[in-house]
Amino acid sequence: MTTDPQPDPPTTNRLWTIARIHDTLPGPAMIRRFLLDITHAPEHQVMNVFAAWQRVAATIEAIAAGPISHQQARPTDDLPSWAPATDRGSD
């Protein structure tokens, strides 16, 4: 029996995980919001919520690494559309 060749595993340990997103977020309110969003998302929305928060965390990392552009100034603007509008940008 032959198996299809498996792709090589990524060589980086910088893959996005829930833990990495958690560690990237700057404060307890934003961390709490992330954990509530990811744990309360309906099954069909979990990956969308993860992707939205990954973009927020990546923006935060980019801001920390260099100058802030106008587009990067509000990383929470990328939160899921079903998130309460009153929570957007509260951190």
PyMOL commands that set and color helices and strands:
alter all, ss='L'
color gray80, all
select helices_A, chain A and resi 18-24+28-40+43-65+75-78+85-87
alter helices_A, ss='H'
color red, helices_A
deselect
rebuild
show_as cartoon
